[in-house]
């Protein structure tokens, strides 16, 4: 693929999780989270995007979100469970995206806030319609996702490179 190849990164925040006195990493989804995750999967299918790769945090709530969302998809993309996504900063998230192989056209990242929101905001130099205003106003609730399109290589992903083309929340 050339450097002008249009690419998409979709940032999905995990669905609603239980609060726990135990390990944050092992928090399961709530009943609402178990309903919202498949709904997010259906909306991703409706978007028409076919994912080449999914990067999923190793936390229980992200793995469970992905398991429920991907079940709605006609085809499961190659999935990599990535420990570095858990509690990743904006800089760490950009570095992970920069490692994506160039044969990947559409990347899905299932991770956590505040990183997911920060990355969607940082990459969105432009937006379609009111997507950016809605994302800014509403934050990035659980099970929400943002679609950012850009041209170029994954190594070239940086602040302002893309266009926010879609922002969806379970309350839409």
Residue pairs with C-beta under 8 A, 6 or more apart in sequence:
1 102
1 103
1 105
3 151
3 152
3 153
3 156
4 151
4 152
5 105
5 151
5 152
6 105
6 149
6 150
6 151
7 104
7 105
7 106
7 107
7 149
7 150
7 151
7 152
7 154
8 49
8 105
8 106
8 107
8 147
8 148
8 149
8 150
8 165
9 97
9 106
9 107
9 108
9 109
9 123
9 147
9 148
9 150
9 157
9 162
10 44
10 47
10 49
10 51
10 106
10 107
10 108
10 109
10 145
10 146
10 147
10 148
11 109
11 111
11 116
11 119
11 120
11 145
11 146
11 148
12 40
12 44
12 65
12 69
12 108
12 109
12 110
12 111
12 116
12 143
12 144
12 145
13 111
13 112
13 113
13 116
13 117
13 140
13 141
13 142
13 143
13 144
13 145
14 29
14 33
14 57
14 59
14 61
14 62
14 64
14 65
14 110
14 111
14 112
14 142
14 143
15 29
15 30
15 32
15 33
15 34
15 36
15 37
15 40
15 61
15 64
15 65
15 68
15 142
15 143
16 29
16 30
16 32
16 33
16 36
16 142
16 143
17 27
17 28
17 29
17 30
17 33
17 60
17 61
17 142
18 27
18 28
18 29
18 30
19 27
20 26
20 27
24 59
25 58
25 59
25 60
25 86
26 59
26 60
27 59
27 60
27 61
28 60
28 61
28 64
29 37
29 61
29 64
29 65
29 68
33 61
33 64
33 65
33 142
33 143
34 64
34 68
36 142
36 143
36 170
37 64
37 65
37 66
37 67
37 68
37 69
37 143
38 68
38 69
38 71
38 72
39 143
39 170
40 65
40 69
40 143
40 144
40 145
40 168
40 170
41 68
41 69
41 70
41 71
41 72
41 73
42 72
43 145
43 168
44 69
44 72
44 73
44 108
44 145
45 72
45 73
45 74
47 147
47 166
49 106
49 147
50 75
50 77
50 106
51 73
51 77
51 106
51 107
51 108
52 77
52 78
52 103
52 104
52 105
52 106
52 107
53 77
53 78
53 79
53 80
53 100
53 101
53 104
53 106
53 107
53 108
54 66
54 70
54 77
54 78
54 79
54 80
54 107
54 108
54 109
54 110
55 79
55 80
55 82
55 85
55 96
55 107
55 108
55 109
55 110
55 111
56 62
56 63
56 66
56 79
56 80
56 81
56 82
56 85
56 109
56 110
56 111
57 63
57 81
57 82
57 83
57 85
57 86
57 110
57 111
57 112
58 81
58 82
58 83
58 85
58 86
59 86
59 112
62 85
62 86
62 110
62 111
62 112
63 81
65 110
65 143
66 79
66 110
69 110
70 76
70 77
70 79
77 108
82 96
84 92
84 96
85 93
85 96
85 109
85 110
85 111
85 112
85 115
86 111
86 112
87 112
87 115
88 96
88 111
88 112
88 115
89 115
89 118
90 115
90 118
90 119
90 122
92 115
93 109
93 111
93 115
93 116
93 118
93 119
94 119
94 122
94 157
94 158
96 109
97 107
97 109
97 119
97 154
97 157
98 154
98 155
98 157
99 154
100 107
100 154
101 154
102 153
102 154
102 155
104 154
107 154
109 116
109 119
113 139
113 140
116 140
116 146
117 135
117 139
117 140
120 135
120 140
120 146
120 148
120 164
120 167
121 135
121 136
122 159
122 160
123 148
123 150
123 157
123 159
123 160
123 161
123 162
123 164
124 132
124 135
124 146
124 148
124 160
124 162
124 163
124 164
125 159
125 160
125 161
125 162
125 163
126 162
126 163
126 164
127 133
127 163
127 164
127 165
128 163
128 164
128 165
128 166
131 146
131 164
131 165
131 166
131 167
132 164
132 167
134 167
135 146
135 164
135 167
138 169
140 146
141 169
141 170
141 171
142 170
143 169
143 170
144 167
144 168
144 169
144 170
145 166
145 167
145 168
146 164
146 166
146 167
146 168
147 164
147 165
147 166
147 167
148 162
148 163
148 164
148 165
149 162
149 163
149 165
150 157
150 161
150 162
150 163
152 161
